[in-house]
Amino acid sequence: MQLADTELLKTQNYVNGEWRDAAQRIAVCDPANGALLAEIADGSAQDAQEAVQAAAAAFDSWKSKTAAERAAVLKRWHQLIVENIDDLARILTLEQGKPLAEARGEILYGASYIEWYAEECRRAYGQTIPTHNPDMRLQTIRQPVGVVTCITPWNFPNAMITRKAAPALAAGCTVVIKPAGETPLSALALCELAARAGLPAGTINMVVGSDAAALGRVLTQHPQVAKFTFTGSTAVGKILMAQCASGVKKMSMELGGNAPFIVFDDADMETAVSACVATKFRNAGQTCVSTNRIYVHESVHDEFVQKLSAAVAEMKIGHGCDEGVIIGPLIHRRAAERVAALVKESVDAGARVEVGGDFLPTGENYFAPTVLTGVTDDMRIAREEIFGPLAPVQKFSDEDDVIRRANDTPYGLAAYVMSESIRRANRVVEALDYGMVACNAGVFSTTVAPFGGSKESGIGREGGVEGMAEFYETKYCCFGV
Ligand code: NAD
């Protein structure tokens, strides 16, 4: 791999300030063509335990620093990420597949959490509470929870780490991170930059391993862990929640979604199409807030489908490092085959392919960006998270009915509403049972606002002041006078 700074290509686990090897190694490959990128140390449950112990040992000293001291280190980390963006983006695109422009966007987005929480930690205010008893004085103080363990997915291998590690470290917690096996190199490069920025040994630890379940058991159940935070599928999240229960660990869960995208007859069509393209096809549809069900009012359905299909037909497909590419490969063959099966099942049940619909000769993990019409709510494509470049369109005629259909899912992460009517927009945004609703916008995630879901899409929030609160314990202090 060609990098300006070859020291950013790390292939070992990072425990207690040291890079450590393992007896076994795991291959990391480019999903676009299968090329071997690196072989990394296969971390064990023992490594995870030692990482937790190191984080516990480092906690007292890190939490005792002033907010300004912690902020100074975090700001150096932010600065180093920005300075090394070219190398970081190249690593990310090579191991994950998304186009370079998207990789750069993710890295700046990820880094913005570090900068923002470096500032926010100065405002960990407690309260003085009007007393119920003249002989007592009541206060609250906010203190870091302790050792925080994190498990993250492959679809945003940089930002899903910083969204957790930045507020945790800023609050005074120490962290152990297990990144996804598909994308460890982005994570390890971030860790190298954290070390260069001056995060003391033990404050940040990273363990990558092929036995995710064994590592997960340590990170959810070790007695020295105070809080566990996970981003990934709902199925795995449920297993990890159950594991957390045995030790009553605090936890946050950022899980899967099934986002409805509703286009009303009073929508601005250009806005609706470009928002749909942005939410549906970014990262080849492999985002948790990706549009999963498109409901279009029957009076504008044909116009919307024609414009969306025209935009999709023009998308350049190829290796994420190539100029102008919009759609890269899916993460692995299994993912591409699942998407192909969803198309086939839908077509067999009466849906129609407007554009795309098949694998591509570009490589075995490539699937064409696809628009389907005639989809119905009972099809698997409408009930499960697609996680691929398929845009399934349905018709609706009535506002109440489309709200009911949009809410008819166990998921509650993101939803989208396209309407120029301020009255309707307010009504529908309030009625949608989701953690986040975007109106006349396709990309909405930002450091300064709380990101997270309701129902089976998760527990807790990342970003904004809410994201910081996840890493504090509020202590009530009562003083007799
Ligand atoms: P996944 O659940 O398969 O894996 C996520 C992480 O969990 C990986 O690090 C994996 O190694 C680990 N893991 C898997 N099985 C485990 C086990 N038994 N014990 C411990 N760890 C285990 O998810 P994925 O395929 O990597 O990511 C895609 C999913 O993530 C989608 O469902 C997507 O919606 C979700 N996601 C959610 C958000 C959000 O903010 N809500 C953001 C990004 C992705």
Residues whose N, C-alpha, C, O or C-beta is under 5 A from the ligand:
A	BS01	NAD	I151 T152 P153 W154 K178 P179 A180 G181 A212 A213 G216 T231 G232 S233 T234 V236 E254 L255 G256 G257 T287 C288 S457
